[in-house]
Amino acid sequence: MSSLFETYQAGGLNLRNRVVMAPMTRSRAPDDIPNEMGALYYRQRASAGLIISEGTPISREGQGYLFNPGIFGPEQIAGWAKATRAVHERGGTFFAQIWHVGRVSHTSIQIAGKAPVGPSEAPGGKAFGYDDNGRPNMLSASKPRALDTAEVKRIVADFRQGALNAAEAGFDGVEIHAANGYLFEQFLNPGVNDRTDQYGGSRENRCRLVMEVVDECVAALGAHRVGIRLSPHGTLFNMPEYEDNGETYLHLAREIEKRGLAYIHLHDQGGQGMPPLPMDYLRTFRQTYGGNLLLAGNLTQDSAEQMVAEGLIDLPVFGRVYTSNPDLVERMENGWPLADYDPSTFYGGDARGYVDFPTYPEEQARKAREAMIAENQS
């Protein structure tokens, strides 16, 4: 049997298999509150060893996309509780990805039309907000306002509260979203971060915000209930490459390993049209970090099995194929074909392309019924 389908127990994780469902924004939450349809979506996919929720903002300030379920209000906590119960009823493990987009937002989303915030006033990225006609649309992110030092401390506290809110909602843990051009990566990148306080300049200073949030979440929940997502050499949302990039993330790997987190989740942006994560760098990262290592980025079953067998990663993370294959684990384990995903339904909309994809046995039963009806009518 493939190692993907064996139980996995290490570093605080106790999973039924090694298959991880990636965090994926789906923009299906009216008023930014998780609902019953979202709970059904996660329930359908609960045979995964680990589900990581779509990014859930820890504050209104941290939101960059409409219809995105947050984790900062009581109705949101209650809404997420429906999803965690649904996953746990099927024996699944569920982490919340807690998130602040930083500069990747728009004034139409922010309270009272305020500017988004970031380490500096450097703009960049796309947000899903309201256009000049009041219609939801993809828009260039608004020019951000640079956070002052006291405000950075407040964001650290917001993440701690977000972790506590996630625990109240029934999540098994949290994943700190420090990848893909959002707030933490903006602080890490000297091409965006021009600060002169303790959060800018040196490698250690640029990593300070990440590590302060890690420490606060660990203090709130315990290290075994905290993971983090990183994207070394990532260039999404106008993030410039920089000379110190690789070493910055190796520094983070060493500091995170000291704290015994549940895992590091690397995102290879090659599947999104960006330069891919170099394999040599992945090997170096693996040699540097001895904890549970997850990797997402256009993986197939074959490539995932090979990386696990080589010891490059511990847990492979699957994204887009999970949108159209709620029973992805069973399909891969049994050699059943995968259903094609529909990019037109990835973001926004209703049940179509969200909770209406059947399992393979359900699809086969439907075809058998149709064939019987056709035969009886002939």
C-alpha positions in Angstrom: 0.0 0.0 0.0 1.2 3.5 -0.8 2.5 5.4 2.2 0.0 8.2 1.4 -2.8 6.1 2.9 -1.1 4.9 6.0 -1.7 6.7 9.3 0.8 9.4 10.3 1.8 10.2 13.8 4.6 12.6 14.4 5.2 16.0 16.1 1.8 16.2 17.6 -0.1 15.2 14.4 -2.2 12.1 14.6 -3.7 11.7 11.1 -5.7 8.9 9.4 -3.5 9.3 6.3 -0.9 11.6 4.8 -3.2 13.4 2.3 -3.7 17.1 3.1 -6.4 19.3 1.7 -5.0 22.7 0.9 -6.4 26.1 2.1 -8.4 27.5 -0.8 -10.3 30.7 -1.0 -13.8 30.0 -2.4 -15.7 33.3 -1.6 -18.9 31.6 -0.6 -19.6 33.2 2.7 -22.4 35.8 2.7 -21.6 38.7 5.1 -18.2 37.0 5.6 -19.9 34.5 8.0 -19.4 30.7 7.4 -22.7 28.9 6.7 -24.2 25.5 6.3 -23.1 25.1 2.7 -19.5 25.7 3.8 -19.9 23.1 6.5 -21.2 20.6 3.9 -18.2 21.4 1.6 -15.7 20.5 4.3 -17.7 17.5 5.5 -17.6 16.0 2.0 -13.8 16.2 2.0 -13.2 15.0 5.6 -11.5 11.7 4.5 -8.3 13.8 4.1 -5.8 13.2 6.8 -5.7 16.9 7.5 -7.9 19.7 6.2 -6.5 23.3 6.3 -9.4 25.8 6.0 -9.5 28.6 3.5 -7.8 31.7 4.8 -9.9 33.2 7.6 -9.0 36.8 8.5 -8.3 37.7 12.1 -9.7 41.2 11.7 -11.7 43.3 9.2 -8.4 45.1 8.6 -6.8 41.8 7.6 -9.4 41.1 4.9 -8.7 41.4 1.2 -11.5 39.5 -0.4 -15.3 39.8 -0.2 -17.4 36.8 1.0 -14.4 35.5 2.9 -15.3 33.9 6.2 -13.5 35.6 9.1 -12.7 34.4 12.6 -13.0 37.7 14.5 -16.7 37.9 15.4 -19.1 35.7 17.4 -21.3 34.9 14.4 -18.2 33.8 12.5 -17.0 31.6 15.4 -20.5 30.0 15.5 -20.5 29.5 11.8 -17.1 27.8 11.8 -18.3 25.6 14.6 -20.8 24.0 12.2 -17.9 23.1 9.9 -15.6 21.7 12.6 -18.4 19.6 13.9 -19.2 18.3 10.4 -15.5 17.3 9.8 -15.1 15.8 13.3 -18.3 13.7 12.8 -16.5 12.0 9.9 -13.3 11.5 12.0 -11.3 14.3 10.3 -8.6 16.7 11.6 -9.2 20.4 10.8 -6.8 23.4 11.2 -7.9 27.0 10.6 -5.6 29.1 8.4 -5.5 32.5 10.2 -4.7 35.4 7.9 -4.0 39.1 7.5 -3.5 40.2 3.9 -1.7 43.4 4.7 -1.5 45.7 1.7 -3.4 43.3 -0.6 -6.8 44.9 0.2 -9.0 47.7 -1.0 -10.6 50.7 0.6 -14.1 49.3 -0.3 -13.5 46.4 2.1 -12.0 48.3 4.9 -14.0 49.9 7.7 -15.0 53.5 6.8 -13.0 53.2 3.6 -9.7 53.4 5.3 -6.4 52.5 3.5 -5.1 49.0 3.9 -2.0 48.6 6.1 1.5 47.2 5.5 5.1 47.6 6.5 5.5 50.5 4.1 3.5 52.6 1.6 4.6 50.3 -1.3 1.4 49.1 -3.1 0.9 45.8 -4.8 -1.4 42.9 -5.5 -5.1 42.5 -6.4 -8.1 42.5 -4.1 -11.7 41.4 -4.5 -13.8 44.4 -3.6 -16.5 46.7 -4.8 -15.8 48.7 -8.0 -17.0 52.2 -8.7 -20.4 50.8 -9.7 -20.8 48.9 -6.4 -20.2 45.6 -8.0 -17.9 42.9 -6.7 -14.8 42.8 -8.9 -11.1 42.1 -8.9 -9.3 45.4 -8.4 -5.8 46.8 -8.0 -5.1 46.9 -4.3 -5.3 50.4 -2.7 -2.2 52.2 -1.6 -1.4 51.1 1.9 -0.6 53.0 5.0 2.6 52.1 6.9 1.9 50.6 10.3 3.5 52.3 13.3 5.3 50.1 15.8 2.5 50.1 18.3 0.1 48.9 15.6 2.4 46.0 14.8 2.1 44.9 18.4 -1.7 45.2 18.1 -1.7 42.8 15.1 0.3 40.3 17.1 -2.4 40.4 19.7 -5.1 40.1 16.9 -3.4 36.8 15.8 -3.4 35.5 19.3 -7.1 36.2 19.6 -7.7 34.7 16.2 -6.0 31.5 17.4 -8.2 31.4 20.6 -11.3 32.1 18.5 -10.4 29.1 16.2 -10.1 26.9 19.3 -13.4 28.1 20.5 -14.9 27.2 17.1 -13.6 23.7 17.5 -10.6 23.6 15.2 -7.8 21.2 16.1 -5.2 23.8 15.5 -4.2 26.9 13.4 -2.0 27.5 10.4 -0.4 31.0 10.4 -0.6 32.2 6.8 2.9 33.7 6.2 3.0 33.1 2.5 2.0 34.3 -1.0 2.6 38.0 -0.7 0.4 38.8 2.3 1.3 40.7 5.5 4.1 38.5 6.9 5.8 38.1 3.5 5.6 41.9 3.1 7.6 42.3 6.3 10.1 39.6 5.3 10.9 41.2 2.0 13.3 44.1 2.0 12.0 45.2 -1.4 8.7 46.1 0.3 9.8 46.6 3.9 11.8 49.8 4.3 11.2 50.2 8.0 13.9 51.6 10.4 12.4 50.2 13.6 12.8 46.7 15.1 10.7 45.2 12.3 12.9 46.3 9.4 16.5 46.2 8.2 18.3 43.1 9.3 17.1 39.5 8.6 16.3 39.0 12.3 14.2 42.2 12.4 12.3 41.4 9.2 11.5 38.0 10.7 10.5 39.5 14.1 6.7 39.8 13.3 6.4 36.2 12.2 8.2 34.9 15.2 6.3 37.1 17.7 3.0 35.8 16.2 4.3 32.2 16.3 5.2 32.6 20.0 1.8 34.1 20.9 -0.1 31.4 19.1 2.1 28.7 20.8 1.4 30.4 24.2 -2.3 30.4 23.5 -2.8 26.8 22.0 0.4 24.8 22.5 3.1 24.2 19.8 1.5 20.9 18.6 -1.6 22.9 17.6 0.2 25.6 15.5 1.6 25.3 11.9 2.8 27.9 9.5 2.7 28.3 5.7 5.7 29.9 3.9 6.6 30.5 0.3 10.4 30.9 -0.2 11.3 32.6 -3.4 7.6 33.5 -3.9 6.8 36.4 -6.2 3.0 36.5 -6.1 1.3 39.9 -5.7 4.3 41.9 -6.9 6.8 40.5 -4.4 10.3 41.2 -5.7 12.9 38.5 -5.4 15.8 39.5 -3.2 19.4 38.2 -2.5 18.7 37.2 1.1 15.5 35.3 0.3 16.7 31.7 0.7 18.7 32.4 3.9 15.7 34.3 5.4 13.5 31.3 5.2 16.3 29.0 6.4 16.6 31.3 9.4 12.8 30.9 10.0 13.1 27.1 9.7 15.7 27.0 12.4 13.7 29.2 14.7 10.5 27.4 14.1 12.1 24.0 14.8 13.3 25.3 18.2 9.7 25.9 19.1 8.4 22.4 18.0 5.5 23.6 15.9 3.1 21.0 14.3 4.5 21.7 10.9 5.9 24.0 8.2 3.8 24.1 5.1 5.7 25.2 2.0 3.9 26.6 -1.1 5.5 26.1 -4.5 4.0 28.9 -6.6 5.0 27.2 -9.9 1.5 25.9 -10.3 0.2 29.5 -10.3 2.4 30.6 -13.1 5.2 32.0 -10.9 8.8 30.7 -10.9 8.8 27.3 -9.2 10.5 26.5 -5.9 13.9 25.1 -6.9 14.3 21.5 -6.0 17.8 22.1 -4.7 16.4 24.6 -2.3 13.7 22.2 -1.1 16.4 19.7 -0.3 18.4 22.3 1.6 15.2 23.3 3.5 14.6 19.7 4.4 18.1 19.3 5.7 17.7 22.4 7.8 14.2 21.6 9.2 13.6 18.3 10.9 9.9 18.8 11.8 6.9 17.8 9.8 7.2 19.3 6.3 4.2 19.8 4.0 4.4 20.9 0.4 1.7 22.2 -1.9 2.0 23.2 -5.5 0.5 21.2 -8.4 1.4 17.8 -6.9 0.1 14.6 -8.5 -0.2 11.3 -6.7 2.9 10.0 -8.3 5.0 13.1 -7.5 3.7 13.1 -3.9 4.5 9.5 -3.4 8.0 9.9 -4.8 8.7 13.0 -2.6 7.5 11.1 0.5 9.5 8.0 -0.4 12.7 10.1 -0.8 12.1 11.8 2.6 11.8 15.3 0.9 8.4 15.9 2.5 6.2 14.2 5.1 2.8 15.3 3.9 1.7 16.3 0.4 -1.0 19.0 0.0 -3.5 18.9 -2.8 -5.6 21.9 -3.9 -7.5 22.3 -7.1 -8.2 18.6 -7.5 -10.0 18.7 -4.1 -12.5 21.2 -5.5 -13.9 18.5 -7.9 -13.0 15.3 -6.0 -14.5 15.3 -2.5 -13.4 11.7 -2.2 -9.8 12.4 -3.4 -8.3 10.0 -0.9 -10.6 7.1 -2.0 -10.1 7.8 -5.7 -6.3 7.8 -5.4 -6.2 4.7 -3.1 -8.5 2.7 -5.5 -7.0 4.0 -8.8 -10.3 5.6 -9.7 -10.2 8.4 -12.3 -10.3 12.0 -11.1 -13.1 14.4 -12.0 -11.9 17.6 -13.8 -12.1 20.8 -11.8 -13.9 23.9 -13.1 -11.9 27.1 -12.6 -15.0 29.2 -13.4 -16.5 28.1 -10.1 -13.4 28.5 -7.9 -14.4 32.0 -6.6 -17.9 33.0 -5.6 -21.3 31.7 -6.8 -23.6 29.1 -5.3 -23.6 25.3 -4.9 -22.5 24.7 -8.4 -18.8 23.7 -8.5 -18.7 23.8 -4.7 -20.8 21.0 -3.1 -22.3 19.3 -6.2 -19.4 17.2 -7.3 -20.3 13.5 -6.6 -18.0 10.8 -5.2 -16.9 8.2 -7.6 -19.4 5.6 -6.4 -22.2 8.2 -6.6 -21.2 9.0 -10.2 -21.1 5.4 -11.1 -24.6 4.8 -9.6 -26.0 7.7 -11.5 -24.6 6.4 -14.8 -26.1 2.9 -14.0 -29.5 4.5 -13.4 -29.3 6.5 -16.6 -28.3 3.4 -18.5 -31.2 1.4 -17.1 -33.7 4.1 -17.9 -32.4 4.3 -21.5 -32.6 0.6 -21.9 -36.2 0.5 -20.6 -37.1 3.3 -23.0 -35.6 1.6 -26.0 
